């Protein structure tokens, strides 16, 4: 035992990864989950004149990736504390 104080569980990297995941989840929700698509997989917003397709589910991938990074960092910290 070296007597060193263990590193905090929520480091700057974990907080940044969780913040990025929350941001990407918010974008994913508004661009994909919050939209009603027609039978062709499209949604037309007449006010903004924008067509959104159901392929925008890929916006959830960065959110999941950032969340996985945060979980791996937390898991690594817990593993180091255990040993």
C-alpha positions in Angstrom: 0.0 0.0 0.0 1.4 3.4 -1.0 -1.0 5.5 1.0 -2.0 7.4 -2.0 -5.5 8.9 -2.2 -7.6 7.1 -4.9 -8.6 9.1 -7.9 -12.1 10.5 -7.9 -14.7 8.4 -9.6 -16.1 11.3 -11.6 -13.1 12.8 -13.3 -13.1 15.5 -15.9 -13.1 12.9 -18.7 -16.1 11.1 -17.3 -18.0 14.3 -16.9 -17.2 15.4 -20.4 -18.2 12.1 -21.9 -21.5 12.1 -20.0 -22.2 15.7 -21.1 -21.4 14.8 -24.7 -23.7 11.7 -24.4 -26.5 13.8 -23.1 -26.1 16.3 -25.9 -26.1 13.6 -28.6 -29.1 11.9 -26.9 -30.9 15.2 -27.0 -30.2 15.7 -30.7 -31.2 12.0 -31.4 -34.5 12.4 -29.6 -35.5 15.6 -31.4 -34.4 14.5 -34.8 -35.5 10.8 -34.7 -37.6 9.8 -31.7 -39.7 13.0 -31.5 -40.8 12.8 -35.2 -43.7 10.9 -36.8 -42.6 9.3 -40.0 -44.9 8.3 -42.9 -45.0 4.9 -44.5 -42.0 5.8 -46.7 -39.9 6.6 -43.7 -40.0 10.4 -44.3 -41.3 13.4 -42.4 -41.8 16.8 -44.1 -41.8 19.9 -41.9 -43.7 22.6 -44.0 -42.7 25.4 -41.7 -38.9 24.9 -42.0 -39.2 23.1 -45.4 -37.1 20.2 -44.2 -37.4 16.6 -45.0 -36.2 14.2 -42.3 -35.7 10.5 -43.1 -35.8 7.6 -40.7 -32.1 7.0 -41.3 -31.4 9.7 -38.7 -31.3 6.9 -36.1 -27.5 6.9 -36.7 -27.4 10.1 -34.6 -27.8 7.8 -31.6 -24.5 6.1 -32.3 -22.3 8.9 -31.0 -24.5 9.1 -27.9 -24.0 5.4 -27.2 -20.3 5.7 -27.9 -19.8 8.6 -25.4 -21.8 6.7 -22.8 -19.7 3.6 -23.3 -16.5 5.7 -22.9 -17.8 7.1 -19.6 -18.8 3.6 -18.4 -15.3 2.2 -19.3 -13.6 5.1 -17.5 -15.7 4.5 -14.4 -15.2 0.8 -14.6 -11.4 1.3 -14.8 -11.4 3.6 -11.8 -13.4 1.0 -9.8 -11.1 -1.8 -10.9 -8.1 0.2 -9.7 -9.7 0.9 -6.4 -10.5 -2.7 -5.9 -7.0 -4.0 -6.4 
